Amino acid sequence: MTTVLGLEPLAGRQSWEKSLGEFLQIVTAAHPDQVFVEIAGQQITYGEFMQRCRQAAAMFRSLGIGHGDRVCLFLPNVPEVLYSWFGLSLIGGIAVTINTAYRRDEMAYILNNAEASALVAHDTLADIATQAADVAPCVQHRLAVGGSPADGWQDYGQLLNGSPELTELPPVAPTDVSMLQYTSGTTGNPKGVQVTHQMYVSAGQGFALWTQATADDRFFTCLPYFHANAQYYSTMGTLASGATLIVQDRFSASRFWQQVRDARATVVNFIGMMMPVLAKNDPQPNDADNTVRLFYGSPAFSPEFLADFEQRFGTDIIVGFGMTETCYGTIEAIRGQRRPNSSGQPRRHPDPAFENTVRIVDDAGNPVSNGAPGEITIRNPATMAGYWRNETETNASLRDGWLFTGDLGWLDDDGYLYFVDRKKDVIRRRGENISSQEVEDVIKRHERVLDCAIIAVPSDLGEDEVKAYVTPRPGESVQPEEVVHWCAENLAYFKVPRYIEIRDELPRTPSLRVRKDVLRQEREDLIAGCFDREAAGIQIRR
């Protein structure tokens, strides 16, 4: 039977209206001796976790950090990420996770934009952290995790171990901000999404329901903690179900299944290219020899891909639509009715009083009829408080209680959502709109293709032409002509890429999304030296 902890309402509030401190006290008291997380070679029980978070709260308070103060975390997947995030939340402080691939200027931008009072950084990242902190005068305290602290840095572990548990917690409202989650910054500088306490609480309660979790489950993630997925779903879902979370530092296609088997994982979170990469691995006799009952992630896959993956690995997959700005979008139901290429229906909370609505609107913000494409908008209590100190972007995204996602999609008559593309990635070619994701999905199905990215490039005739960046599978090669003919067999003529560039790899964020902004800015002439099917004389039948 599904377990969802922390649903009891508190003093005139709704069941999800809790601070992280209130929620954490409830769930850790339920089973203090159960292992909560296995991370970086450590096993930490619920009781031990609560103790360490109280110590972290006392440590930060001793440094003069209090309600509303920001502390940046420049850390891989280690326990100190969790101690710091939740410890700050206990006193109303705000954690700010920073992408560990960032260099000095990228990191310094976030330190200064957040006006961080303190920086917690791992010893292996100390050089970049020091360089960034040196140009961020707001940073008053530098705390080093692991190794021997460099000059100017304090030992995080020593401070934590020397701090008593903070027993009397200050009042923190469910609508207070717990985290500034900076977006990947694919257009302009990264924006700080203000994630509230009740967003995290409702995410955990919902994820326990959506995955039909129990305390016997073993959740597995190899996604970084500077990514919202690991926070919203893996961590909060584990807490809300009283289960155990196994955390790996990063995704490795070659080690993945052995890691999953060693972890005895039952629920695995994925994003982006992880599933296609796993499916491209050569079949093994023991593919189905695992304990995973469910994969959850995005984006939606074709029915053929889902059927092949589920049969080969003996597991189920559900997909959903969500974003950092709201942990509630849509999701498929386990063993429920599936709609091909759909991201499911609006997510439900265990408490029916929680209302989550998804609608599609035109450019003027007016709802459109079912079946018509438009911008996906969402309204629920688990929506961001806005972008940090960015009124212009906040006003553009939050309007009349609705979150305007910047994504295009459509709804069928039963409320199933079909994602089309990011608004900025839609290609306009000779009077036709083309979804870059649709073309990418087709090319990825080619047996020798590992991944690809589609962008618009200028056309001599006005509007756009379609360019494909294609990465072959390891040890394989693929010719541009093959890609063209494959697309012509599976797509309308106007969607077939004109330009093709074969690449060994594509630029990515650490959350494995392709950096299309990098591709667009690599050079002034994006078609120079590329395969051109028109110049090659390949005709596409209409």
N, C-alpha and C positions, 0 to 999 in steps of 0.2 A: 504493500500500500504506500502511495506517495506520501512523503514526509515534507511538510512545510512548517518551519519553526518561526517564532516571532510574529505570529498573526494576531496575537491578543492586542486589542486597542488599548491605548494609554490615555487616561484622563481627557475624555472628550475629543480624541483624535481618531483619524481613520487608521486602519491596521498597518498601513505602509508609512504613516507619518511618525517616524522615529529617527532619532539621531543614530549615527553608527555606534556611538558608545552605548546607548540604550539597547540597540539590537544585539551588540556583541555580548553584553552582560547576560541577556536572555539565552542566547544560543550556547555560550560557553558554560553556563550553569547547568544546562540540560545533560551534558555528558563530558565532564572535565577531563576524564582519563582517555577518551577516544583520541586517536591521532587525527589532528586537523590537517597538517601539511607535511609532505616530504619534499624538501628543497635543499639543494646544494649539499647533499649528503647528511642532512639532519632530519630527524623525526620530531615534530613538535605537537604536543597534545593541545586540546582546546584550553585546558587550564593553564598550561605553560604559556600559551600564546597570549591569553588575557593578562597574565603576570608581566610578560615582556612589554606588552603595549602600555600598561600602566607605568612601567619603568621608563619607557620612551617618553611618555607624556610628562613625567617628572623631569627627565633630562632636558627636554626642550623648554619646559617652564623655567628651569634653573638658568637657562641661557637668556631669559627675558622674552621668550617667544610665547605669544598668547593668541587670543581670539582674533581671527582675520589675518594673522601674519603668515607670510608665505615662506616655505622651505623647499628648495629644489633638490631632487633626488636624481643623481647621475650614477645609476647602479644597474648591473645585470640582474638576473633573477636570483637574488639571495634573500635570506630572511629579513635583513635590515630594511628592504623595501616595504615589507608588510608591517614591521614594527613601527617604522616612521610614519607611514600613511595612517594607520589606525591610532598610533600614539598621538599624532597631531590632531586627528579628528576628536579624540577624547577631550581636548582642551579648546576645540574650536579653531585650531590652526588649519592651514591649507597646504596640502602637499602639491608639488609640481614635478611630475616625472619628465625627464629629459631623455630623448633618444640617444642611446649610447654610441651611435654612429656619427653624431654631430661633432664638428670641429669647433675651433675657438670662437669664430664669429657667430656661428649658428647658436652655440650655447650661450654666448654672452648676450645675444639678443633676448633670449628667454629670461635669463637672470635679471636683466635690466627692465624688461617689459613687465615682469611679475614683481619687480622691486623686492627680490628675495632677501630676507634677513639672514638666511643661512643656506649653506650648500653641503649636502651629504654626497660624497663621491667615493667610488671604489678605488682601491690602491692601483689597480691595473689601468685606471683612467686618469690617474693623478696629473699627468703632464697637461693634458687638454683642460682638465678642470682648473688647474692653477692658472693657466694662460687666460681662461675665460673669466675667472674670479678677479684677476688682476685688473681687468677693464670693466668691472662691475662694482663700483664703490658702495652699492647698497648692501653687499654681502659682508656681514659683520663676523660670522662664525663659519669656519671650515672644518667639517668633520670627516675623517677618513675611515673607511671600512676596510679591514684586512691589511696585512703587512705592517710596516713601520711608518708612521705618519711623517711626511716631509715637513720642512720648516714652515711654520705658519698654520699647520693643521693640527687638530686635536684628534685623539684616538676615540672613535665612536664606541667601540666595544668597552673600553675602560670607563668612559662616561656612563654608558648604559648600565654596566654591572655595578657601578658605584651609586646608582640612583635608587632610592626606595620606591616602592609602588605608590603611585598617586591614588589615594583611597577616596578622597572627596573630589568628585568631578564637577567642573563648573557647568552651568546650564548651556546647552547647545541646541539650537532649533533645527527641526528636520529640514527646513528650507535654507539653512546656512550652507555655505559652499565648503565641500570637503576636499575637492581636487580641482586644480587648473590642468585640464588635459589639452595640451597644444596639438592642433591638427598638423598634418604632415607638411603643410605649407606648399602645395603644388601650384598655388597661384598667390604670389605675394608672400609676405611674411606669415609665419604660423599664427593662428588665432587661438587664444586661450579659452576653451570651453569651460564654463563654470558648472561643475557637476555637484549637485546638492547631495546631502545625506540621504534624503528620501529617494533620490534616484537610485542610489546603490542598494538601499533596503528593498525597494520594489523590484529591482532587477534580480536580486537573489531569490526573493519569494516567487517571482514569476518563473525563473529558470528551473527551480525545483519542480514546479508544476509542469512546465513544458517538456522536461526530460523524464517525468515520472520517477523522480529520484527517491531513494531511501538512504538511510544511514549506512547501508551496506555498500553503497556505490563508491567507486574510486574514480574520481574525475582526473583527467590528464590534460595538461596544456604544455606546449612548447613555444607559446607566444610570449613576447616580452611584456613586462609590467608597465612599460610606457605605452602600451596599446590597450585601448578600452576593453577589448574582448576579454583579456585575462582578468581585468578588474571586475567588470559587470557580471560576467557569466561564470567563469571558472571559480573565482574566489568567492564571490557573493552567493553563487548557487551552491557551492560546497557548504558554506556556513548555514544557509537556510535549510539545508537538508540534513545537516549533521553528519555529512559524509567525510571522506578523506580526499585531499587534493595532492596530486603528484605533479611537480613542476620541473620541467627541463629548461635549460637555458636558451635553446634555439632549435629550430626544425632542421633535421637531417634526414634526407630521403633514404640514405643507406642504412641508418641506425634506427629509424623510426619504429619499425615493427618489433624489433628486439627490445627497445625501450618500453614499448606498450606492453609486451608480454612480461617483461621483468616487473613492471608496475602493477600487473594484473588489472589493468585499466578497464573500466566498463563504459565510461562516457568520455569522448574526445572532442575537443573544440578545434575547428580548423578555419582558415581564411584563405581566400584567393587561390593561388596556384597549388596549394598543398595536395589537394585531392587529385587533380590531373597528373601531377608529378608522381604520386604514388601509383596511380593507374598505369603510368608509362613504364614502371619498373618491370623487368622480365618476370613472368609468372613463376611462382615457386610452389612445390608440393604442399608446403605448410601455410599457404596464404590464409586459409580459414582457421588456422590453429591460433586463436586469440580469444580473449574474454570480452572484447568490445561489443556491447549491445547497441550502441548508438554513436553516430557522428553528428555533430551540429555545427553549422557555419553558413557561409555565403560565398559566392552567389549561387543562384539556381543552376541546375544542370539539366541536360537533355534527358528524356526518359531512358534512352539507350545507354547513356553513361551510367545513370543510377542503377539500372538493372544489372549491368555487367559488374559494377563495383560491389554491389550488395551480394551478388551470387559468388563472386570470387573470394571476398573476404568474410563472408558469412555475417554481415552486420547490416544495420539499418542506417539511413541517412535522412535527416530533416534539415531543411534550409530555411533561412529567414531573411528579412530585410530590416536593417537597423543602422544606426550611426552613432558617433560619439555624442551628438547633440540630443539624442533620446535613445534609451535602451529598450524602448517599446516601439516596434514597427509592426511587422507581420511575421508569422512563423507557420510552418506546416505542423500538423498533428501527427504524433507517432501512430503508425498503423491507421491513420485517418485517410480521408479522401484526398487524393493527390490530383493536382491539375498540372499537366506537362508545362515545364518552363515557368511555373508560378513560384512566388516566394511565400505562398500561404495567405492566411487571413489575419486580421488584426490580433495582436497578442492579447491574451486575457491574463488577469491577475487572479489569484485564488479568491480574493474578495470581490464579489460582483459590484460593489460600490465603486470600484476603480473603473473608470471609463476611458477607453482608448479608441479613437476614431481616425480612420485613414480616408482621405478624399483626394480627388484629382482636380486641379484647377487650370484655367487658361492663363495667358500672360497678364490678364487684368485681375487675376485672383478670383475669378468666378468659377464655381463648380461646373464640370462638364459631364456629359452623360456617360454611362457605362460603355466601355469599349473604345472610348475616345482617349487618345494620349494627351498628357499634360503633366504639370509639375505635381509631384507627390507631396502632400501636406499632411501633418499629423498633429493631433491634439490629445494630451494626456497629462497626468500629474508628474510623470517622470521625464520632463523636458528640461533642458538646461536653463539656468538663470540668465543666460546671455553670454556674449563674448567679453572677456576681461578688458575693461577700459576701451571698448570699441563700439561706440554707440551707433555708428553708421552701419556696420555689419549686423549688429544686434537688431536694429530696426528693420533691416532688409529681411532677416530670417524669422523674427518673431513678430507676427502681425495678427491682432485681434484674437489672441489665444492660440494661434496655429503656428507650427514650425514649418517654414518653407524650406524643403530639403535641398533644392537645387538639382534634384534627380527627376527624370522623366519616367512615367509609367502609365499603366491603365488598369482599371478594375473590371472584372466581369460581373455578371448579375448576382453572383453569390458572394461578392466581396473579396475574391482572390486577386492578389496584386501581381502584376507582371512588370518587372523592371525593364526599361528600354535602354537608358544610358544616362550618364551625367549630361546636364544641359550643355556644358561647355565642350563635350566630346561628340556631340551629334554633328555629322558631316552633311553638308548640303551640296549635292552633285547633280547638276543639270536638271534642277527642278524637283529632285527627290531627296528626302531625308533618309540618312543611313545611320543606323546604330553601330558604333564602333564595336560594342560588345558582341553583337550578333555575328559580325564578320570574324572577330577573334575566336568566338566559340566554334565556328566552323573550321577555321584553320587548325585549331588545337586538336581537333578530332583526327587529323592526318596522322597516320601511324608513325611517321618519322619526325614529327614536330613535337618539341617539348613545350614551347610557349610562343606567344606573339603579342604584338601591340599594333593597334591601328590608329593613325592620326590623319588629319586633313593637311594637305599641302596645296599651295596656290595652283590654280588652273589658268592656262592661257585663254580659256573661254569665259573666265569669271567663275565665281563660286569656288568649289573645291575639287581636288582629285584625292583619291584614296591611296595611302601608302601603308604597306605592311612591313613591320620588322619581325623577322622569323628566326627563332632559335631552334636548331635541330636537337634531337635527343643525343645524349652522350654516345660517341662512337658511330653516329649516323651522319648522313649528309642528305640535304634536300635541295633540289634545284628550283629556281624561281618559276620555271615553266610548269613544274609539277603543282606548285601552289596555285597558279592561275587556273589550271585545268580542274583542280580539286574544287576551287571556289565556284567555277562555272557550272559544275555538276550540282552544287548544293545551294547556290544563291542566285537571286535575280541578277541579270546582266549588269545593272547599274551599280551593284554592290561589289563587284569583283575588283580587287585592287589593281591599279595601273602600275604603281611602283612597288618594288619589293627589294628589301635589303636583308641579306642573311647575316646574322650576328651570332657570335659565340655566347653572348649574354646580354641582358637588358639591365639598365639602371633601375634599382629598386629602393624602396624604403625598407627599413628593418622589419616592417610588418608584411613584407613581400609584395607590396603593390608596385606595379611598374611606374616609374617616374616619367610620365609622358611629357611633363614640363621640361625635363632634361633633354629628352629626344627632340622636342621642338626647338630647343635653344642650342643644340650641339654645333650647328654651323649655319651660315646665312643661306646657303643653297642646299636645301634638304633633299633634292633629287639628283644632285651631281653624283655621277658614278653608280647610280642605282639601276637595277633592271627595269626597263620600261616596256611593258607588253605591247604598247602601240608601236613603238620603234622596232620591236621584234616582229611585228606583223601578225600577232596573234589576234584573231577575230573572235569575239564573244557573241554567240547566237542570242538574239532577243526572243 
